[in-house]
Amino acid sequence: MLQDIKPHVFHGEYAIKKPADKDIMILQKGNKILLIMEAEHSSERMKGMLGKTSSASYSLPTAAQIRTLCPESVREAFYLFSVDEQGYYSSPVVPEVPEDAAVSWQSVMVLRESENDHHAFGGAVGWQLASWYNLHRFCGQCGSRTVHGENERSIVCPECGHIYYPRISPVVIIAITDGDRILLTRYNRNGYRRHALVAGFVEVGETLEDAVRREVMEEVGLKVKNIRYIESQPWPFSSSLISGFSAEADGETTVHLNTDGGEELAEAVWVDRDELEIEDSSVSLTWDMIRKFRDKTL
């Protein structure tokens, strides 16, 4: 999965230091990240995002490369973490990027298209942290300019003393089974064709198991039993920690899609184990669980 970067090692300990030329710069603007892309890759990337996975062709810019474009970005850079001995940094200064520049703003989802790539994991986690830092440049309590914590990863308001820490949203994802069948869903998103599993954010006051029951009932109108934890995955693209569960259909198996409100799902279908086709790479927990069901290891 995305976080499986061995033999590389992720070091998330907080530190205050400045980048060397070889270190990586993670620059974020909304849902975009600054990347070095191959010119012919853009259309293939979009094809991969909407259908089958394509092989991403990009690199993360180094401090030396960003310095030639915007020296101030590197001067104001702050440390995020390291992968092996290579540091990852971000900066509050976002450079203007001319059309002929080697770097360009790309959707952070480009990183999702890279299979077992430690740079994809580093870039995604870096984008997540950079987004959090940019979101808290001003105090939400009193409106004052904030500063970085000195001894821990935090953002501190020097006026009112409020301290902000990175927040991770818990998500459950459920492999709903009925004997040799698994329930696959498809989101109601323009152009998105891949199947998925029922999933959703955990609500305040819920246990993970309660969230499993609620999400399944809300999305597909089914009761489930024998809820069992499988595995988890950090998912930087939504600042989430995803907990994967299996659950067996309890009683009636006719699907009733939720048509109230946003109509999140376009369809939900039972698929026999022998008819499963792996539509995604091994990056996501969704397809790791589907693959396990197919191979009878779930």
C-alpha positions, 0 to 999 in steps of 0.5 A, spaced: 500 500 500 501 507 499 505 507 506 509 500 504 516 503 502 521 498 505 527 498 505 526 506 505 524 508 512 520 514 514 522 518 520 516 523 522 520 526 529 519 533 529 525 537 528 527 545 526 532 545 521 534 548 514 534 544 507 540 542 504 540 542 496 539 535 495 532 535 500 525 535 497 521 541 497 513 540 498 510 546 496 502 546 496 496 550 493 489 548 495 489 540 492 495 541 488 502 540 489 509 543 485 512 537 481 516 536 475 512 532 470 514 529 463 511 533 458 507 527 455 505 524 461 499 529 463 494 526 458 496 519 461 495 521 468 488 523 467 487 517 464 490 513 470 486 517 475 479 516 471 480 508 469 486 504 469 492 506 473 498 509 469 505 509 471 506 516 474 512 520 471 514 525 475 519 527 480 519 531 487 523 538 486 529 539 490 531 545 494 536 546 489 531 546 483 526 551 487 532 556 489 533 557 482 526 559 481 524 562 488 530 563 493 525 566 498 521 559 498 527 556 500 530 561 505 523 560 509 523 553 508 521 549 514 522 541 516 517 536 515 520 529 516 525 525 512 525 518 508 532 515 509 537 521 510 533 525 505 529 531 508 522 533 506 521 541 507 515 546 506 515 553 505 509 559 506 512 562 500 509 559 494 513 561 487 510 564 481 511 558 476 512 561 469 509 556 463 516 554 461 518 552 468 521 545 469 515 544 475 508 545 474 502 545 479 499 538 479 493 535 482 496 531 489 492 525 486 498 524 481 501 521 487 496 516 488 498 513 481 505 511 483 505 504 486 510 502 492 514 509 491 517 512 497 517 519 493 509 518 492 508 517 500 513 522 502 510 527 497 503 525 499 504 526 507 508 532 505 502 535 502 498 533 508 502 537 513 503 543 508 496 544 507 495 543 515 500 549 516 497 553 511 490 552 514 493 555 521 497 561 519 492 565 523 489 563 530 482 561 529 480 563 536 483 570 536 485 571 529 492 573 530 498 571 526 501 564 529 508 561 530 510 554 529 511 550 536 519 550 538 519 543 541 513 539 538 509 539 531 504 544 533 502 551 531 501 556 537 498 563 537 502 568 541 496 572 543 491 567 546 496 561 547 491 556 543 495 550 541 493 547 534 496 540 533 495 536 526 488 532 526 487 526 523 480 524 521 478 516 522 474 513 516 472 506 516 471 502 510 468 495 509 468 489 505 461 486 505 460 479 504 455 474 503 458 467 502 463 468 495 460 474 494 463 481 495 459 488 495 462 493 490 460 500 490 461 506 485 461 513 487 457 518 483 462 522 481 463 525 474 468 521 470 470 516 476 469 509 473 473 505 479 469 500 483 470 501 491 467 499 498 462 502 502 466 507 506 465 513 511 468 518 516 466 516 523 462 521 527 463 524 534 461 519 539 461 513 535 465 507 535 469 504 529 464 498 529 458 503 530 460 507 524 461 500 520 453 499 521 451 506 520 455 507 514 452 500 511 445 501 513 445 509 510 449 507 503 446 500 501 440 499 506 443 492 509 444 490 516 451 486 517 454 481 523 461 478 524 464 485 524 472 484 524 478 488 523 482 487 518 488 492 517 489 500 517 492 505 512 494 513 513 491 516 507 494 523 506 489 525 501 483 526 506 488 527 512 485 520 514 486 514 518 482 508 514 480 502 518 478 496 514 473 491 516 470 485 513 462 484 515 457 479 513 450 481 510 445 479 516 439 477 513 436 480 506 441 482 501 437 486 496 441 493 496 437 499 497 441 505 495 441 511 499 437 516 494 436 522 500 441 528 499 447 527 496 446 520 493 453 519 494 453 512 490 451 511 483 451 503 484 452 497 489 453 490 486 454 483 488 460 480 485 462 473 485 469 471 488 471 468 481 469 474 477 473 479 481 477 484 476 483 488 480 481 495 477 487 499 481 494 498 484 496 496 490 496 503 493 489 503 496 487 499 502 480 498 498 483 494 493 488 490 498 482 488 501 478 486 495 484 482 493 485 479 499 477 477 498 479 474 492 485 470 494 481 467 500 485 471 505 480 476 508 
